[in-house]
Amino acid sequence: MISLSIYTGHNASACVMKDGEILLNWELERFTRIKHDYGYNQAFIDKTLDHCELTMDDIDVVLINREPWEGSLRQPPWKVPSVVEKDSVKFTINGKEAHVINHHLCHVASSYYTSRFSTATIITYDAGGDYSRFSYAEARENKITFFRAQLTAYGSSVIDNTSAKNVAGWWSGLTMNNYRMPRIHEVDPGSGAGKIMALAAYGKTNLNLEEKLEKDLELGHQAHYTDEWHGCAYNDDQDLSDTTSEISQNVSAALQSITEKELSKQYQHIYEKRPNENLCIAGGVALNCVANTEVKSNFKNLHCPPFPNDTGQAIGMALYHWHHMLDNPKLNDFFMPYLGPEYKDEEVLDLLKGYDYEPVTVENLTEVLCNRDVVCVARGRSESGPRALGHRSILCVPDTKYGRDYLNEKIKKREWYRPYAPIILDHAVEEVLDQQVTSPYMTTSATIKEEWRERLDAVNHVDNSTRPQVIKYEHEPFIYEVLERVYEKTGIPVLLNTSFNLQEPIVETPQEALKTFAKFGLDYLVLHNYLVKRK
C-alpha cells in the first residue's frame, strides 16, 4: 500500500508512505524557496515522487485536505469534497481511490501517532481549518476513538458550551498590523508570531493592558488597518514596530499572558471531560514553547510533534489512513523527524570540486567546535517541520566569542531580541536546567540554572529561559557523540543550534547549503559526509 498525501494550504507539504514506512515528508517551501508557500504545485508533486523513485501509477491512494479558500490559481486540479462536520470523505482522483480528511483530525493524527503513548487526550488549536480553530479527541492504541471540532465562520467559537478565542489569529494580526511585518503571500499566516513570542520576555503585562488588548482584538478588521486582509489590531493599529519601546514589548507580553490563560481554561475544560495522564497537542498555537510548558492543566505527560503547525498536515493524513482507517497497529517508538530527501555521495562530491574538504568525523568536528568556530551543517535527511534539529543547523559551543548579538547581526541578520536554542545531552539536563524536560523537538521551554547562565550566555534568553532539544543516542548517534566529546573537552554538555538559513526557508539541497554558506563568511561547513573549509 503506497499513499500520497498532499496538503495545499499555507505551509503546504507532501508525504509518501509505503506499508507504514514514511518514504518522504517535506514542505513545499523547501522546494520553491518561498516561506510558508501554499497551494497545489505539480512540479513539487513530481519531485516528491521522483525522490521516492515512484510515479503516479505506483500510488494506491491519494489523501488530501480541502482548504476553505476558493478561486485561487493554486487549487488542485480535482474537485475535493467538503469535510465540514465530517471526519473524512471517500472519492476518486483520476480513477484512484482518494480521501479528504478533516484539517483538525490531521493535526490530531500528526500528534498522537508520533507519540509514545498508547492512550491520550489530544487538543488542537490554530487560526482555522475546515471552518474550525479548536478540537479535542481521544485515542487508544491505533484508533482515534473520539473526535470533535468546533465550527465557526467568524469571531469566537463554541465547543461544548465553551468559547474558543481566536488567539492564533490575534498573533498573526498583531504582527502584520501593529508590528508591521508584511505577509509574504495572500494566505501567509503571518511570519512574525514566533518573533513576538521572543519579545514578550522583555515586556511587562497587567490586567488593564490585557483587557484593552483583548477588547481591541475582538473588534475585528477595520478598513484602514495596515494589512488589507487580516482581522485584528491593538489600539486602532498603533505602530509598534520599534521593538525597543516599552509599549511594543508590553503588548507582546500581554498577548502571551492572554494566550496562556486561554489555553489553561481550555485544557482544564477538556481534562474534566476526557481525563488522561497523557496530552498530545498540535495546531499553530502549539509552536508557543512557553505556553506548552506553562499550561498542561492536570495532564501529566505532554507530547508535541516536530510539526505541530500546518507543516504536519500531510503526514497526519498518512498516519491517520494507515493506523485508523486501515487498522494497522501503532508503534510507540521514538519518532524520527529526519524524513526529507536523500542526496547521493557522488552528487555532493561533484559540487565540492575546488573546495578544501575531508570526510567528517566525530573527532574533526569536535575539534572545530572546541576551537569555538561556528559550523554550518547540512548532513543527512532534512528535518520535517519548522525547526532545525541538527541536520540543517548552525552549531557552536555557547560560550563562544560569537554570542547571540553577533549571530543575530552578522550571521543570521535577524531581530536583536531573538534568542537561540540549545541541544543538550539527556544525562546533563538536571545539571543545566531547573526543570526535568525531555522534549526532543524543541517544543517546550525551561530555565537555565544560575550557575550555568554565564557559560551558556548565547542560548540564555533575557528571562533565563531557553528552548532545549534534549538528545538521546537513539535520536541522532553522530551528533550525540560529538556532544559527548565537546562535554569531555570543555565541560559544557550543550551546543547552540539554530536553523541553517538566511532570511529564507531552511536550506534543503547541497547546492543551497553551499550557496548560503558562502554568504555567511564562516569557515566550516559539514556537507553530507564531508567537512568543508572555506576556500
MARPA-627032 format. One record per residue (C-alpha): residue number from 1; x, y negated, z. Coordinates in steps of 0.001 Angstrom, whole numbers. Layout:
BEGIN
 pos      xx      yy      zz
 NUM       X       Y       Z
...
REM end
This chain:
BEGIN
 pos      xx      yy      zz
   1       0       0       0
   2    1507   -3313   -1130
   3    -212   -6562    -230
   4     485  -10079   -1427
   5    -680  -12826     938
   6    -975  -16391    -324
   7   -1680  -19477    1776
   8   -2332  -22663    -188
   9   -2909  -25331    2478
  10    -135  -27621    3741
  11    2896  -25584    4831
  12    1925  -23139    2082
  13    3524  -19712    2236
  14    3609  -16232     737
  15    4139  -12801    2270
  16    4680   -9387     720
  17    4100   -6284    2848
  18    4664   -2662    1812
  19    3303     114    4031
  20    3511   -2099    7095
  21    7023   -3424    6377
  22    7330   -7125    5620
  23    9481   -7347    2491
  24    9424  -11139    2368
  25    7799  -14058    4164
  26    8717  -17635    3300
  27    7323  -21121    2830
  28    6667  -22998    -395
  29    8794  -25928     814
  30   11894  -23722     781
  31   11284  -23172   -2947
  32   10125  -26628   -4104
  33   12239  -28621   -1581
  34    9198  -30755    -654
  35    8472  -30821    3092
  36    5137  -29307    4121
  37    4382  -28586     471
  38     891  -27345    -364
  39   -1296  -25673   -2959
  40   -1087  -22742   -5322
  41    2180  -22600   -7275
  42    2557  -19852   -9874
  43    6339  -20233  -10087
  44    6562  -19698   -6321
  45    4460  -16526   -6523
  46    6575  -15256   -9428
  47    9773  -15919   -7433
  48    8301  -14213   -4367
  49    7571  -11055   -6341
  50   10947  -11247   -8109
  51   12782  -11338   -4759
  52   10946   -8112   -3859
  53   11663   -6561   -7290
  54    7932   -6302   -7918
  55    5420   -7558  -10438
  56    1735   -8336  -10042
  57     991   -4871  -11430
  58    2567   -3375   -8285
  59     261   -5273   -5927
  60   -2643   -3281   -4490
  61   -4464   -6048   -2666
  62   -4354   -9847   -2618
  63   -5037  -11707     637
  64   -5822  -15410     652
  65   -7303  -18207    2697
  66   -9718  -20844    1458
  67   -8919  -24438    2353
  68  -11864  -26860    2509
  69  -10426  -29497     159
  70  -11879  -29258   -3329
  71  -10817  -30722   -6662
  72   -7055  -30554   -6154
  73   -4934  -29656   -9150
  74   -3153  -27159   -6894
  75   -6127  -24893   -6250
  76   -5665  -21169   -7006
  77   -6839  -20104  -10477
  78   -9624  -17982   -8953
  79  -12878  -18625   -7212
  80  -12319  -17958   -3499
  81  -15426  -17298   -1388
  82  -16149  -19245    1793
  83  -15474  -17604    5158
  84  -17171  -20219    7313
  85  -18867  -18297   10166
  86  -17276  -15047    8885
  87  -14072  -13179    9671
  88  -13320  -12123    6106
  89  -14958  -11601    2721
  90  -14037   -8989     119
  91  -13940   -9975   -3556
  92  -11738   -9397   -6626
  93   -8915  -11323   -8284
  94   -8286  -10304  -11901
  95   -9737   -6899  -11128
  96   -7651   -6382   -7960
  97   -9118   -5929   -4504
  98   -8874   -9174   -2567
  99   -9879  -10507     839
 100  -10275  -14084    2020
 101   -9584  -14244    5765
 102  -10646  -16952    8207
 103   -7984  -19575    8916
 104   -8058  -19232   12702
 105   -8248  -15458   12519
 106   -4976  -15600   10568
 107   -3486  -17667   13405
 108   -4792  -15110   15922
 109   -3232  -12228   13982
 110      98  -14023   13464
 111     451  -14428   17214
 112    -937  -11182   18611
 113     629   -8728   16161
 114    4091  -10268   16640
 115    3862   -9960   20425
 116    4997   -7098   22630
 117    1575   -6968   24287
 118    -824   -4056   23860
 119   -3695   -6249   25022
 120   -4061  -10043   25160
 121   -6269  -13077   25037
 122   -5431  -15281   22047
 123   -6097  -19024   21749
 124   -5547  -21150   18630
 125   -5724  -24919   18368
 126   -4974  -27130   15356
 127   -6242  -30082   13327
 128   -8636  -27878   11388
 129   -9004  -24949    9038
 130  -12214  -23423    7672
 131  -14003  -26276    9449
 132  -12675  -25210   12857
 133   -9938  -26529   15092
 134  -10198  -24172   18053
 135  -10731  -20445   18511
 136  -10238  -17703   21020
 137  -10012  -13959   20663
 138   -9267  -10754   22492
 139   -7209   -7850   21229
 140   -6415   -4325   22323
 141   -3877   -2067   20636
 142   -4258   -2609   16858
 143   -7717   -4242   16898
 144   -8929   -7809   17303
 145  -11898   -6802   19448
 146  -13431  -10268   19779
 147  -13055  -13486   17767
 148  -14906  -16769   17947
 149  -14065  -20067   16264
 150  -15978  -23289   16790
 151  -17355  -25080   13740
 152  -17037  -28799   13209
 153  -17114  -31343   10464
 154  -16012  -34477   12301
 155  -15093  -35633   15794
 156  -15003  -33321   18775
 157  -16425  -29838   18505
 158  -18141  -27441   20842
 159  -17471  -23800   21621
 160  -19320  -22072   24460
 161  -20558  -25455   25699
 162  -17019  -26836   25940
 163  -15872  -29768   23802
 164  -12549  -29235   21996
 165  -10884  -32569   21350
 166   -9059  -33299   18124
 167   -5630  -33512   19760
 168   -3724  -32257   16709
 169   -5399  -34889   14561
 170   -4559  -37509   17166
 171    -863  -36683   16978
 172    -931  -36923   13183
 173   -2971  -40117   13210
 174    -723  -41924   15681
 175    2455  -41027   13812
 176    1147  -42093   10407
 177    -730  -45173   11592
 178     854  -46676   14727
 179    4367  -45276   14289
 180    4373  -45992   10540
 181    5652  -42560    9498
 182    4189  -42125    5988
 183    2727  -38864    4761
 184    4734  -37014    2131
 185    1754  -35936      33
 186   -2035  -36077      88
 187   -2523  -33198    2520
 188     607  -33719    4621
 189    -440  -33038    8255
 190    1974  -35688    9470
 191    5689  -35123    9680
 192    6247  -37125   12839
 193    4357  -35312   15599
 194    7442  -33408   16748
 195    9433  -36629   16810
 196    6916  -38441   19003
 197    6805  -35460   21372
 198   10504  -36085   21996
 199    9897  -39818   22507
 200    7290  -39044   25190
 201   10034  -38153   27670
 202   11226  -41779   27600
 203    7826  -43225   28465
 204    5565  -43516   31493
 205    1853  -42930   31426
 206   -1049  -43894   33657
 207   -4776  -43243   33758
 208   -5758  -46637   32327
 209   -3491  -46201   29310
 210   -4760  -42671   28707
 211   -8391  -43794   28875
 212   -7700  -46661   26469
 213   -5774  -44396   24082
 214   -8423  -41692   24044
 215  -11228  -44213   23529
 216   -9394  -45735   20552
 217   -8634  -42348   19034
 218  -12271  -41303   19287
 219  -13262  -44309   17117
 220  -12011  -42501   14036
 221  -10616  -44006   10872
 222  -11017  -47681   10019
 223  -10542  -49057    6512
 224   -7647  -51337    7457
 225   -5505  -48665    9138
 226   -2010  -48121    7747
 227   -2733  -44619    6444
 228   -5579  -44688    3947
 229   -6823  -41190    4801
 230   -6076  -40414    8413
 231   -8751  -40935   11026
 232   -7368  -42412   14244
 233   -5061  -45022   15753
 234   -4278  -46801   19019
 235   -5266  -50404   19743
 236   -6530  -51268   16260
 237   -3455  -49790   14542
 238    -871  -51651   16623
 239    2646  -51369   15203
 240    4607  -49011   17481
 241    7429  -48304   15037
 242   10014  -49920   17355
 243   10632  -46788   19400
 244   12942  -48660   21765
 245    9961  -50660   23051
 246    8246  -49786   26302
 247    4753  -49631   24789
 248    5895  -47311   21980
 249    7376  -44886   24486
 250    4468  -45147   26917
 251    1806  -44401   24280
 252    3638  -41233   23268
 253    3878  -40220   26947
 254     142  -40864   27367
 255    -711  -38678   24366
 256    1476  -35883   25735
 257    -347  -36104   29066
 258   -3768  -36083   27356
 259   -2718  -33019   25373
 260   -1600  -31096   28456
 261   -4829  -31943   30296
 262   -6940  -30868   27320
 263   -5095  -27571   26947
 264   -5288  -26908   30677
 265   -9058  -27341   30565
 266   -9499  -25121   27523
 267   -7131  -22393   28703
 268   -8795  -22197   32104
 269  -12223  -22025   30495
 270  -11155  -19181   28207
 271   -9369  -17355   31035
 272  -12593  -17312   33018
 273  -14415  -15790   30028
 274  -11629  -13442   28854
 275   -9253  -12829   31803
 276   -5990  -11150   30854
 277   -2427  -11477   32142
 278   -1192  -11888   28551
 279   -1801  -15009   26451
 280    -897  -15408   22774
 281   -1132  -18858   21202
 282    -954  -20301   17690
 283   -2042  -23306   15655
 284    -165  -26564   15168
 285    -663  -27604   18801
 286    1458  -24586   19822
 287    4518  -26393   18403
 288    4384  -28539   21547
 289    7006  -26717   23618
 290    6484  -28804   26743
 291    2743  -28145   26739
 292    3371  -24433   26138
 293    5479  -24375   29291
 294    3370  -26614   31489
 295     -26  -25145   30575
 296    -730  -21437   30960
 297   -3714  -21567   33334
 298   -3882  -18247   35198
 299   -2268  -16296   32374
 300     968  -14652   33495
 301    2778  -13915   30224
 302    2961  -16139   27132
 303    3799  -15301   23533
 304    4143  -17929   20821
 305    5363  -16681   17421
 306    8147  -18343   15396
 307    5474  -19693   13018
 308    2584  -20960   15187
 309    1601  -23653   12684
 310     260  -23003    9189
 311    3576  -21512    8076
 312    2236  -18362    9794
 313    -972  -18118    7783
 314     259  -15743    5048
 315    1964  -13356    7451
 316   -1118  -13485    9675
 317   -3213  -12273    6741
 318    -808   -9428    6048
 319    -699   -8302    9680
 320   -4482   -8501   10112
 321   -5060   -6482    6948
 322   -2523   -3792    7853
 323   -3416   -3335   11512
 324   -7061   -4317   11919
 325   -8580   -3650    8509
 326   -6527    -557    7603
 327   -6384     716   11206
 328   -2618    1153   11454
 329   -1012    1146   14941
 330     513   -1998   16410
 331    4222   -1875   17201
 332    5211   -3635   20428
 333    8849   -4158   19449
 334   10725   -7454   19214
 335    9501   -9269   16119
 336   12424  -10126   13859
 337   11952  -13628   12362
 338   14588  -13288    9616
 339   12272  -12481    6712
 340   13434  -14819    3935
 341   15052  -13784     639
 342   18267  -11787     440
 343   21214  -13009   -1646
 344   23859  -10843   -3273
 345   27534  -10968   -2370
 346   28643  -11438   -5985
 347   26318  -14440   -6354
 348   27918  -16142   -3353
 349   31481  -15298   -4392
 350   30855  -16838   -7789
 351   29817  -20090   -6088
 352   32933  -20092   -3886
 353   35449  -20227   -6720
 354   37805  -23072   -5895
 355   36962  -23070   -2180
 356   39216  -22020     696
 357   37399  -19100    2338
 358   37844  -15819    4171
 359   35495  -13118    5493
 360   33679  -14451    8554
 361   34245  -12502   11762
 362   33269  -12921   15379
 363   36888  -13865   16073
 364   37443  -16584   13484
 365   34026  -18181   14004
 366   34601  -18196   17761
 367   37981  -19867   17275
 368   36474  -22623   15139
 369   33687  -23253   17641
 370   36062  -23245   20620
 371   38149  -25872   18834
 372   34953  -27960   19140
 373   34278  -28035   15407
 374   30701  -28342   14172
 375   29821  -25424   11873
 376   27063  -25114    9281
 377   25591  -21616    8960
 378   23660  -20122    6039
 379   24041  -16432    6700
 380   21683  -13514    6098
 381   17958  -13878    5524
 382   16400  -17198    6462
 383   14041  -17620    9394
 384   10278  -17681    8923
 385    8683  -20755   10439
 386    9835  -24328   11068
 387   12758  -23688   13433
 388   16296  -22547   12719
 389   17299  -19558   14847
 390   20915  -19013   13863
 391   20660  -18083   10173
 392   20125  -21601    8752
 393   21665  -23584   11579
 394   24283  -26125   12551
 395   26181  -24846   15606
 396   28665  -26270   18079
 397   29704  -25971   21721
 398   27529  -28544   23541
 399   30373  -30205   25444
 400   31895  -31258   22122
 401   33027  -34824   21475
 402   30324  -34765   18802
 403   27439  -35425   21157
 404   23781  -35998   20451
 405   24174  -39620   19334
 406   26927  -38729   16876
 407   24959  -35809   15453
 408   21809  -37903   15069
 409   23504  -40904   13486
 410   26358  -39453   11454
 411   25292  -35909   10577
 412   21536  -35402   10642
 413   20718  -39099   10100
 414   17587  -38956   12218
 415   15927  -40916   15023
 416   18064  -41925   18015
 417   15830  -40314   20642
 418   15546  -36828   19195
 419   17170  -34040   21253
 420   18975  -30859   20293
 421   18240  -27320   21401
 422   20489  -24545   22729
 423   20944  -20852   22072
 424   21503  -19248   25493
 425   22723  -15747   26341
 426   19941  -13789   28027
 427   22034  -12865   31069
 428   23039  -16514   31658
 429   19548  -18052   31764
 430   19343  -18065   35569
 431   22802  -19615   35752
 432   21954  -22513   33417
 433   18208  -23176   33703
 434   15865  -23822   36608
 435   13190  -21583   35062
 436   13415  -17946   34009
 437   12455  -18322   30345
 438   12544  -15605   27709
 439   11440  -17367   24503
 440   13489  -16091   21537
 441   11908  -18553   19073
 442   12401  -21996   20690
 443    8722  -22279   21586
 444    8938  -23268   25279
 445   10927  -25761   27332
 446   12970  -25580   30528
 447   15009  -27797   32845
 448   18808  -27656   32866
 449   20293  -27194   36330
 450   22005  -30268   37730
 451   25448  -28689   37811
 452   25254  -27927   34080
 453   23896  -31225   32750
 454   27229  -32880   32009
 455   28715  -29864   30237
 456   25516  -29371   28244
 457   25059  -33059   27522
 458   24433  -32579   23796
 459   21381  -30368   24468
 460   20155  -32176   27596
 461   17158  -34456   26924
 462   16576  -37676   28857
 463   14328  -35842   31357
 464   16874  -32981   31690
 465   14652  -30684   29652
 466   15703  -28508   26755
 467   14058  -26137   24260
 468   16038  -22891   24513
 469   16351  -19955   22194
 470   17112  -17093   24571
 471   19023  -14484   22631
 472   19494  -10778   23299
 473   21872   -8486   21455
 474   18979   -6806   19645
 475   17807  -10152   18270
 476   20977  -11062   16367
 477   24101   -8997   17211
 478   26597  -11200   15354
 479   25510  -14499   16935
 480   25218  -12768   20317
 481   28801  -11541   20149
 482   30022  -14983   19093
 483   28224  -16495   22085
 484   29791  -13926   24405
 485   33276  -14787   23127
 486   32595  -18520   23432
 487   31460  -17888   27007
 488   34673  -15984   27757
 489   36890  -18745   26344
 490   35031  -21862   27518
 491   32858  -20755   30420
 492   29821  -22064   28505
 493   27162  -19446   27557
 494   25396  -21879   25243
 495   25655  -23162   21679
 496   23892  -26213   20318
 497   21644  -25076   17470
 498   19894  -27405   15049
 499   18445  -26812   11613
 500   20740  -26913    8597
 501   19176  -29713    6561
 502   19499  -33410    5820
 503   16129  -35177    5571
 504   14839  -32185    3578
 505   13418  -28720    4191
 506   15869  -26309    5817
 507   18348  -25025    3245
 508   17396  -21714    1682
 509   19751  -20679   -1119
 510   23567  -20504   -1089
 511   23579  -23298   -3672
 512   21532  -25569   -1393
 513   23777  -24736    1554
 514   26914  -25808    -334
 515   25209  -28967   -1603
 516   24041  -30089    1838
 517   27340  -29085    3481
 518   29159  -31375    1053
 519   27078  -34333    2271
 520   27906  -33843    5952
 521   31669  -34356    5945
 522   32109  -31367    8263
 523   34982  -28913    7853
 524   33399  -25454    8192
 525   30529  -23530    6656
 526   29532  -19920    7197
 527   28040  -18931    3851
 528   26714  -15391    3591
 529   29642  -13226    4760
 530   32342  -15894    4439
 531   33857  -18704    6482
 532   34393  -21608    4106
 533   36705  -24552    4785
 534   36150  -27916    3143
 535   38221  -28454      25
REM end
